[in-house]
Amino acid sequence: MSHSPPRSELQTHVVSNQPGARGDLDLWTSDPALQTHAAAAGADAEHLAGYGRRIGTAAMQEAARNANRSKPEAMVFDLGGRRLDEVRYHPGYHALLGAGIAAGYAALPWEGAPGGHATHAAMVYQTSQIEPGVCCPMTMTYAAVPALQASPSLFEAWVPKLTARVYDGEAKPMARKPGATMGMAMTEKQGGSDLRGTTTTATPDGELFRLNGHKWFCSAPMSDGYLTLAQAPGGLSCYLVPRWLEGTRNGIEIQRLKDKLGNHANASAEIEYVEALAYPVGEEGQGIATIIDMVHHTRLDTAMAPAGLMRAALDRAVQWSRHRTAFDARLIDQPLMARVLADVALDWEGAVALGLRVAQAFDGQSAEDRAFARLSVALAKLLNNKLAPGVVVEAMETLGGMGYVEDTGLPLIYREAPLNSIWEGSGNVICLDILRTLRAAPLAGEVLGAELGAASGQYSAYDAALRAHMDRFPKLPDAGEARWYSASLATLLTASVLIRQAPPAVSEGYVKTRLAGDRGRIAGAVSGLDDAAILARLGPEEP
């Protein structure tokens, strides 16, 4: 009588053609491109090395997976029917948020050390590779600081808590917390980007105000306070709404949580202000001008996060390709696979380089730095986010069917990829803002021109593309051509940064394929790249 072999001995259960578990990831030493462009931007390499090791551990990766699988829940009432208006998160969410806050994600740029914004931007990039959803509350907290400068008393009361590097996720008054977070609630059903349609009202109550109205999107609803807009007697104004008053909850009611495509670890809520006590920030009637500083700084993070998503997707694709064999050769050694990955890797390194160059301008103190930051952050947000979904799709395809499976993490990244393009102004809004900035601030155009000119003379294709842009647009275009104009400028600016900072294989490859027209409409439809040198920028091969 014959017997079947034990299952453990069956050939189909001997796994020899898939990568093994990776364990801890070192998000600094494994990323030569980040090291190059962070150094050029003046970021703190030692800090980023430590954070990259901490946030990339297997424990942090597991916390991220759990936070995404266990979505936040709205706890509107307690068992007795009393209003709670709280959101409950998985402990993994709190662990990640605590790690980021403790490492200075929200505080570093305001502590006075050189390169604070560049270091912060690199932390956004690193965090986005592990769990992008937790970036939202930390980004809002970081970006609230400059907006609060419009109210010295609020600045004095809140900013020490916002920059305390201590995370306390409990629902209790800010005065009893060692650290605090700040959210934002602007969007209403009447309109998103057109804030003039705001219908929430602000009624004077002594020196403070009472807010009544509905906000369709409240980012990070468990924050200790929100910056928000409302119609006061003197016009649209900015307010800080604390979630707790002394000894009691403020009149902020959670209506429901949004059922979103992605960003699952983070809650986005519809809220109702019901006689909510609010503190005025800035002058009455100047709400948009006041809160725009917060928007400006959140845009830096929405420009940097897609670079992190691209990195995470390509990291998985390259790891798979280095450990997967088909037709008697590793995937990474097959010319077409290497070409596809090298091609999209140029978009990723371009996004890293551009995002950190923008962050460097945020660290600058001159009028030229401020003008360039205002313009370049919009260019980076536009281009980096438009490229991210395509890069992620190619990474998914590298893994075949496994790329469509949650265990690989790629579906999470895919769902996240469109989000930062929508947040803080979608594509059309950003393009029109670029035109407005150039009209209102000629200095921004002058600094951009100098930045583009600094890379001239090294590649004839770059020089020709720059001339072609200037010839086509001797003056600012009308609105209908704003996307063409903005995308062209953003691509030229990326090329300029790469020419000055990246290895020749990367800069030459980018110029050849993105500016000279030597590329088809799909990834990999390009010739003459140094595939191995470009892919080496994704880090050394793991055993």
N, C-alpha and C positions, 0 to 999 in steps of 0.2 A: 504494500500500500504506500502511495506517495503522499507526502505532506507538503503543503505550501510553506515557504519560508516565513519567518516572523516579519511583521510589517516593517520593523526597523531595518531589515536587510533588503527590502525591496528597492530596486534601483531608482524607482520614481521618488523615493523618500530620501535619497542621498543628494543633498543640495550642494552643488559645486559650481553653479553658474549664476549666482546672484551675490550681491554684496552682503557682508555680514552686518550685524548691528554696529553702529558707529560709536556709541557711548558719548563721552564728553566731546564737545566741539570747542576749539579755541578760535574765536571769531576775529582775533587780531593776527596771530602769527600765520594763520592759514590764508590770509588775504593780502597779498603783496600790493594790489591796486589801492586798497584802503590805506596802507602804510604810506605809499607814495603821495597820494593826494591829501591825506591828513597832514603830513609833514609840510607840504607846500602851503596849506591853509593856516598853519600855526597851531594845530590842535595838540592836545596833551597826549603824547604817545603812551606814556607810562600809565596814565589813567585809563585810556582805551584798552590797553593790554589787560589790565586787571578786570575791567568790566566785561571785556570779550570772553575771558575765561569764566567769569561768574555766570553770566547770562546764558552761556552755551552749554552748561553742564547737563548731564542726562536728567538730573532732577528738575531743572528748569524746563527742559523740553517736555518732560512728563506733565509738569504743572500746566504748560501751555496747551497740550492736547486735552487735558481734563477740563480746562477753562472753556475751550471751544466746544467740547461735546456736551457740557452741562450749561446750557444757556442761562442767562440771568432771568430771575422771576420777579414780577411786580407783586409786592405785598401791600395791597392798598388798605386792607383792614386787618385788625387783630381778631382774635377769636370772639371777643365781645362786641364786635362791630365798630370799634373805634378806629378812626383813620390812622394808618401808619405811614402810607406814602413813602415806602422804602423799596429798594431793589436788593435782592439777595443774590450774591455771586458765589461761584465755586471757590473754595479756599485757594486753588491754584491761581486764580485771578489776583487775589490779595497778595500772594507770595511774589508774583511777578511785579506787581505795582510797587510793593514794598522794596524790592531789589532795585528798581529803577529810581525811585525817589531817594533811597539811601545813597545811591551812587551819584546823585546830583543832576539827574536828567532835567529837572525843572529849575534847579538852583545855580548850577555852574555859571551860566552866562551873567548872572547878577552878583557874583562873589568877587569880581575884580581881577581874577587871574587872566593872563593873556590867553587869547584863543578860546574864550569861553563858549561863544556861539558855534565855532567850528567843532569843538569837542562835543558839545550838545548835539549838533547835527550828525556827527559820526555815531553817537549813541542811539539816535533815532534809527539810523541805518542798521546798527547791530541788533537792536531790539526788534525791529520789523522782521528780521530773519527768524525769530523765535516765536513771537506772538504779537502781531501788529495791532490787535484790538486794544491792548493796554496802553498803547501810545497816546490814545485820545485824551484821557484825563490828565496825563502828565504834560502833554503838549499844551492843553488849555491852561494849566497851572503856570507853566513857563511863560506863555504869551500874555497872561493877564497883567504881569508886572508893569510893563510900560504903559498900559492903558490906565492903571491906577495912579500914575503920576499926575493925572488931571485932578486928583483930590488928595491933597497932602495928608489929611486926617485918616482917610481910608488906607492910603499907602502905609502910613505908620502903623496902623492896626493890623493890616492883613499881610503885608509883604514878608515880615519876619516869619510868619507861619507858613506862607507859601514856599519859602526858600529854606525851611528848617531841616531838610533832609530826613524828616521823620514822617512815616506814613501811619495814620490812625484811621481805619475804615469804619469805626463805630459811628452810630447815629447819636450825636450829642452836640451841644453848643461848641462853637469854635473856641471860646474862652477856656474850655476844659480839655482842649486838644494840644498836644505838643507841635503838631504840624497840620496843615490844611491843604485842600485842593480847591480849584476853581473851575467851573464849567461855563458854558455859553448857551443862551437861548435867544435866538433872534428870529428864526424862520416862522412865518405864519401861513395859514392856508391861502391867504390872499396873494401871496407872492414870496419867492425865495430871495433872489438877488436884489429885487426892487424893494428895498426896505421902506420906501416912502408909503407903501400900502399897509404899514403896521397899524393895527387897530387896538392893541392893548393900551389901556389908559393909565395915566399916572395922576392921581389927585393929591394935592398938597395936604399934609397932616403935620402941622407945625413945620419944623425944618426938614422933615422927611416926607415920604410919599407913600400912598397906597396904590398898588397895582392890581388891575383887574383885566383879565383877557386870557386867551389861549395861545400857546406856542406849539407849533406843529413838530418841531424838532428841538429837543433839549439834549445836548451832548453831555454825557457823563452826569446823569441825574442824581447820583449820590454824592456829588461834590458838596463842599461846605458852603459854597455860594455860587451864584451865577451872575455874569455880566449880561445885561439884557437891554432891549430898547422898548420904549413906550412913548405914547403921545401925551405930552404935558401941555399945560396952558400955553407955554412958549414954543411949542413945537416938539419934534421927535428928539428924545433925550436918552442918555445912557444912565443905567442904574445898576447898583450892586444889590442883589437880593440874597440875604443870608438864608440858609435852609432852616436854621434854628434861631429863635430869639432866646433871650435869657429865660430858661425854665419852660419854654413852650415851643412847639413847632410853628414855623411861619406858614402863611396861607398859600402853600404850594402843593397842589394836588396832582398826583400821577393819574393820568387817564388810561394809558396803556403803553406798552413797549412796542416799538416797531419790529415787525417780522421781516428782517433784512436778508438780502442775498448772502451776505457774509458778515465779517466783523462780529462774529457771534459771541465772543467773550465779553464784548463791551455792550452796554445797554444804551439805546437811544430811545427817548420817551417823548410822548405828548404830555404836556403839563398844563394846568390851569392855575392862573394867579387869582386868588380869592381874597381880596383885601390884604394882599401880601405887603408887608412893610419893606420899603426899599430906600437905599441911600443914593442920592444923586452923585454921579461921577461926571465931572466937567460941567460946562455951562449948559443951561437949559436951551434946547433947540439945536444943540451941536452934537447930537448923539452919534451920528455916523462918523463925524470927524474924531470923536473921542474913542470909539471902539475900533477904528481902522488900525490903530497901532497893534491891537490884539490880533486882528485878521492878518496884518502884515507878518507877524511873527509865526502865526500858525501856518502861513503859506510856506515858510522855510521848511517846516516839517513835512508838509504835503509834497514838497519838491524832493525831499531826501528819502522818504519812505519807499517810493517805488524802486529806487536803486537797491534798497535792502530786499525787497520782494524779488527783484530780478536775480540778485545774488543767491538768495535761498533756492530759487528754482533751478538756476544753472548749477549750483553746487550739487544738488540731487542728480541732475542729468549727467554731469561729468563723473560723479562717483559711480553711477550705474554703468556708464560707458567704459570706465576703466576696469570694471569687474564683470562685465557681461560679454560673452563670446557668441558670435553668430557666424556661420560659414567659415569656421576654422580661424577666426581672427577676432581679437577684442574689438568692440564697437569703436572705441576711441582711435584705434589704428586704421580704421576704414576711412578712406579719404573723404567720402561724401558726408559721413557723420561728423568728422572733425571740421569740415568746412562749414556745415550748418551751425555747429556750436560756436566756432570762432566768429562767425558773422554776427550772431546775436550777442556774443560777449562784447563786441564793440559798443553796442547800445548800452550794455550794463556799465562798462568802465567809463563811457562818456557821461552817463548819469551820475556816477560817483564823483567824477572830476568836476562837473558843472555844479552839482549841489554843494560841494565843499568850497568851491571858489565863491559861490554866493554867500555861504556862511562866513567866509573870511571878510567879505564886505560888511556884514552885520557887525563884526568885531571892530571895524574901522571907526575912527572918530571924526574924520574930515567930512566936509560937505560933499565932496566927490564920492566918498565911500557910501554915504547915506543915499545919494541919488542913484548910484549904481545898484545898491541893495534893493531899492524900491522897484527898479526896472528888471533887474536880472532874476529876482525871485519869481516873477511872473513868467519869464521866459523858461526858467528851469521847471517850474510847475507844469507848464503846458507840455513841453517836449518829453520830459521824463515819464509823465503819466500816460501820454499817448503811446509810448514805446513799450511800457511794461506788459500789457496784456499779450502782445505778440511774442515777447520773449518767453513768458510763462507757458504759452501754448506750445512753443517749440520744445521746451523742456519736458512738458507732459508727453509729447509725441515720442521723445527719445526713449521713454520707459515703456512705450507701447501701452497695452491694457493696464499695466500697473500704474501708469501715470494718472489714470482715472479713478484710482482706488484711494480712499481716505488715508489708509495707513502710511502712504508715502508722504503725506503732507502737501502734495501738489494741488489737490482740489481746494484746500484752504487758501493757498496762495492765489489760485485762479479766481476764487470768489472775491478776494481782497483787491485784486489788481485794478479794477475800474474805480475804486472808491475815492482815492486821493485826487483824482481828476475832477470829481464832483464836489468834494468838500472845499469850502472857502473859495467858491467861484469856479464854475465849470468852464469848458474850453472857450466858448464864445465870450463869456464875461471876462476871462483873463485876456483874450486878444484885444477886446475893446479897452480894457484897462491899460494895456501896453501902449496903445495909441494915445490915450488920455495922458499918461505919464510923459510921453515924449512931447506932447503939445504943451503941457503945463510946466515941465521942468527941462528946459533945453540942456542943462548941465548933465542930465542923465544920458542924453544922446551923445554928448561930447565924450563922456567917460567910456561909454560903450564903444564909440568909434576908436578911441585910443586902445581899448582892450583888444578889439579886432585887429587893429593895425600892428599890435605888438607881435603877432605871429606871422606877419608877412615876410616874404623872401626865402622861406624854407621849402615850400611846396608850390609849384606853379599852379596846380589844380586848386589849391586854396586861394591863391591870389586871383585866379580867374573867376572863381565863384564869388569872391567878395566884390570884384568889379561888376559882375553880372547883377548882383543884388542892388548895388548902387545905381547902375544904369536903369534897371527896371523901376526903382523907386527913388527918383531924385527928390521926391517929397513924400510925406506920409500918404498912404493909400486911403481910399474910402473904406467904409466898413465891410463891404462885400469881399475885399481882398485881405482883410485883417488876418485871417488864418495863414494864408500863403506867406504874407510878410513876416508874421511872428514866428512861424515854423522855420523859415529861412534864417532869420536872425538867431534863433535859439541853436540851430544846427551849426551855424558859423561860429557862434560863441563857444559851443562845445569843442569844435575842432581847434579853435584858438587855444583853449586850455590844454587840450591833449597834446598839441604840438609843443607847447612849452614845458609839459610835465611828464608825459607818458613815454615809454620806450618807443623807438622808431616803428617797430612792427605794429603797434597800436595806433599811433598818430597817422602813419602813412596809410594803414589799412582804412582808418576812418575817413580820411580825406578822399581816398580813391573811391570808396564805396558810397559815401554819403553826400559828397559834394561834386564828384566828377561824373556821376550818372552811370558808373560801371557796376550796376546792380540791378537785378530783376525785381519783380514785385513780391517774390517770396524769399524767405531766408535761405541762404546757401546758394542763391543764384548769382554768384559773384566769382571772380577769378583773381588769382595772384595774391592771396593772403598768406601770411606766415602763420598757419594754423597753430602749430606747436607753441610758438612764442606768445601768441595771443591767449591760448588756453592756459599757459603757465601762470598767467595773471590771476587765475582762479585758485591758485595754491598748489602745493606739491601733492604728488600722488600718495595716498594713504596705503599702508600695508593691507 
